[in-house]
Amino acid sequence: MAKVFAIANQKGGVGKTTTCINLAASLAATKRRVLLIDLDPQGNATMGSGVDKHELEQSVYDLLIGECDLAQAMQYSEHGGYQLLPANRDLTAAEVVLLEMQMKESRLRNALAPIRDNYDFILIDCPPSLSMLTLNALVASDGVIIPMQCEYYALEGLSDLVDNIKRIGARLNPALKIEGLLRTMYDPRLSLNNDVSAQLKEHFGDQLYDTVIPRNIRLAEAPSFGMPALAYDKQSRGALAYLALAGELVRRQRRPSRTAQTT
């Protein structure tokens, strides 16, 4: 059965979509069966996967409100090698429509239940807010992967995010845990990056991934070509870093379960 991970952070611009696309492609490159779910109305993960969000006939929005099934909404990322549930601006309406529906927090979890055995990993790209869409992602997930920059403002926001994950876990999804924290856009030449990284290691221990994602121009360029960095420039530092992250994620799934350490 697939492990379902929400890629989430309430702060924008920390590399959530970049992580979702490149981790999905890297896992697919290791012969894992991967589904990427774009749950952000901006549709950046959709476009970055090589699927035109403006040409969609069905999207994750239609799935959430019950107007189509998974097979009708599914797309395939040729460059990424994974399946995709795409999104576009229609998803903005879900915030209002879902409020009027029964089991509104569990719509995504219920939709995924029949197909979880078909995949090894399901990754969910969340919007940068604690919205009804993010709530659906967290209720559907086994764990949360938190991409973050090593800056002091990011540390402040991290505390709020951890508290929200605890509350949602206690009320709606007891199995939910922080799967890992990922340092993104990292520059080891900056003392601030190193200082914040050391604090993360002290507070989160082995929940902090050993893999660090560097600042890398290829990671920034690849989405404009509708492909992950692995397809755009497989020798780039960014592509190699996400391959390393995929390997670390797979190895972690083989370990005995850890007690979540969130303080």
Secondary structure, DSSP 8 states (H G I E B T S, - for coil): --EEEEE--SSSSSSHHHHHHHHHHHHHHTT--EEEEE--TT-HHHHHTT--GGG-SS-HHHHHTTSS-HHHH-EEETTTTEEEE---GGGGGHHHHHHTSTTGGGHHHHHHGGGGGG-SEEEEE--SS--HHHHHHHHH-SEEEEEE-SSHHHHHHHHHHHHHHHHHHHHT-TT-EEEEEEEEEE-TT-HHHHHHHHHHHHHHGGGEEEEEEE--HHHHHGGGGTS-HHHH-TTSHHHHHHHHHHHHHHHHHHS--------
